[in-house]
Amino acid sequence: MNELKYVDPKADLTFKKVFGEHSDLLASLLNALLPLPEDGKIVSIEYLPPEIVPDDPLHKDSIVDARCKDQNGRQFIVEMQMIWSPDYNQRALYNAAKAYSRELPAGGDYGSLKTVYSLNLLNDNLDLDVPQWYHHYRLEHHEVKGETIDGIQLVFVELKKFKPHTWPERRMAVLWLRFLTEINGKTRKAPPELEENPEVRKVLEMVEVAALTPEERAKYDGFQDWLCRETRRANAERNAEKIPGLKAQLAAATAERDAANARADAAETKLRQDKLQTARNLKAMKLTTEQIAAATGLAAAEIERL
């Protein structure tokens, strides 16, 4: 790790560290990549808990990379996904629908509901054999062009297909996408166009190896190891149809892996909930944010939102 200049900003730890804790950077990313009207740009955002807990405890919890609300009450969900899976689109829709349905309190007016935007960045290819890399979904009348129902809008960005010249009229969008596609563990020097932009330069400094704590470096390395294993598994599944009997073996291995991941996710969720409750207790005891951060390992920005 020490010989590296940058870490990959798409990794779970670094993506959340940048866009899950710095509202100005997240607002810039959303303004650049979402199909917002010109008179509806985001001015300020308030972070919301990344956990979307259902009202019914029998339903599935969701944890997203970042979730926020802007000055107009619109919700935004941001997810960075390294590997495509067959249920990827459905998961994005489920999370957005859950966030939308939870906006309305008992007795509330349906007319007060605000649009939920879901931005899904994919470091892989969707199951779409098309050259386009930007995919915008919304509820639209099948026959009457332009007739839509506001509520949920989904955007999927295939980072592997992106080329800077394909979106020349949107400079900030191109800079953010170049940052996500060109900066990684092999980068020794950032392109001048990225260094010259104040917002991107700020993030470049945050994803330098020297900016990570030893604990963050260890977590980053663990994520990269996991990513290598998952990439090999995903490639094997995609080729399974070519080898008789392999598909069933992979299905069994996938089921076992999913069960293990579910147990790990449950344990991580429980640990996070315990940390949050500990932070609340310490906050009630009038400890400083710095003291609470040292005791729990939570980010200062997250503690201040409790």
Buried (B, 14 or more C-beta within 10 A) or exposed (E): EEEBBBBBBBBBBBBBBBBBBBBEBBBBBBBBBBEBEEEEEBEEBEBBEBBBBEEEEEEEEBBBBBBBBBEEEBBBBBBBBBBBBEEBBEBBBBBBBBBBBBBEEEEEEEEEBBBBBBBBBBBBEBEEEEEEBBBEBBEEEEEEEEEEEEBBBBBBBBBEBBEBEEBEEEEBBBBBBBBBBBBBBEBEEBBEBBEEBEBBBBBBEBBEBEBBEEEBBEBBBEBBEBBEEBBEBBEBBEEBEEEEEBBEEBEEEBEEBEEEEEEEEEEEBEEBEEBBEBBEEBBEEEBEBEBBBEEBEBBEBBBEEB
